[in-house]
């Protein structure tokens, strides 16, 4: 069966622990927590472990017409879409894979810049159909570990599945099946030079 939807992923996890499939994502677990909330927590955590390439999309920034921003920059942009974090990088020339645009500031979720147009690599929460297979496998296992507690209060099964998904505690959730997903992402992502010392995205994120 192809795992193309959120409900598919949840029911695949249920199958891992021998639980009956759910009819919808609002169905409560024994502990009173909707399966959708368990799913969202696990997926958000897993996506945050690594800059997985499949969660990024290239978007042109949306120019806000009118008066120049008071920051002293020439242009003001919105970042389109319901992103899950700050842009990974900006560029004013997508034909150059190593070109990073740094003449901007990220202020309250908007980009203040000196040039237009601009493009950004923006993170989103991707649908399961767009997940890389190794990430999908690790996420199903991790979700099954959480559902083992929520549906059956089975700590032993939880611990076994959690170790399969993430490895030992010393690996800090980056071992097990998740290690395969991380390795696959590293091999599929070409290196891109980025000037760290003068990167407004990193400065905004750290502050």
Helices and strands as residue ranges (DSSP letters): H 6-16, H 35-47, G 53-55, E 56-60, E 62-63, E 75-78, E 89-91, E 104-107, E 110-113, E 119-123, G 128-130, H 133-152, H 155-166, G 169-171, H 176-188, H 200-206
